[in-house]
Amino acid sequence: MVFLLAGLIALGSVVMATVASVALVGIMMLISGVAEIIHAFSLRSWGKMVLWVLLGALYVVAGIATFRNPLLAAAVLTLTLGLAL
């Protein structure tokens, strides 16, 4: 019932629903990026640590970019998902 109401509200303002969902993805990118960077320092190998830090930094940068321009991020996410399928 809750999802039905949320869907009806989202249909009323599609742009706002898009911005809200992209903001959620941005938050998840920031959290996972910070978690990867923290986890990188527990690795024993330098090569793996550097790789995890770089990927974590990439996630953090992508999360920040998502907040700076959410509509562009929505278009990029949509195109990436379309290419992956």
N, C-alpha and C positions, 0 to 999 in steps of 0.2 A: 504494500500500500504506500509505503514511504517513497519507494522508487518510482511509482506511478505518479505521485504528486511532484516529485523532483523533475521527472521527465516533462510533465505538463508545464511546469514553471520554466524549464529550459527552452521549451518550444516558444515561449513568449518572448524570450530574449536570447537568440542564438549566439550573438556576438558575446554577450556577457557569460554565457555558458562555456563558450570556447576559451575565453580569457581565464575563467575559473579552472577549467581542466588543464590548461597549459601552466597555470600557476602551481597546480598540484604536481605536475610532472617536474617543474622547476625545483620545487621543494625536495622532491625525491632525488633529483640529480645532485643537489647540494649535499643532502644527507649521505648519499652513497659515496660521493666524492671524498667527503671528509672521512668517512669510515674506511675507504680504501687507503687514504694517506696514512691514517693511524695504523692500519693493519700492516702497511708496508714496512714499518720499523720493527715489526716482530719477525720478519723474514731473515734467514741466515745468509742468503746469497745476495751479493751486491747487484747482480744483473736483474734478479727478480724484484729487488727492492726499488731499483730505479724505474723499472717498467710499471710497477704498481703506483709509485708516486706520480709518474707522468700521466697515467690513465686517471688517477684520482684528480689531478689538477685539470685534466681535460673535462671531467665531469663537473667540477666546480665552475670552470669558465662557461661551460654550456648552460649550467643552472643560472648563472648571473646573466648571461645573454638572453635567457628565456624571460627573465624579469624586466630587462631593459626594453624589449620589443616583443610583447606576447603574440601579436598577430603574425609577425614574420616567423616566429618560432612555431606557431600553429601550422603555417604553410609548409615549413621545412619538415616538421614531424609528419604531416600528412603525406608529403612527397616521399619521405624516407620509408614510411610504412607501405606506400604503394609500390615502391621499387622492391621492397623485401618480399612482397607477396608475388 
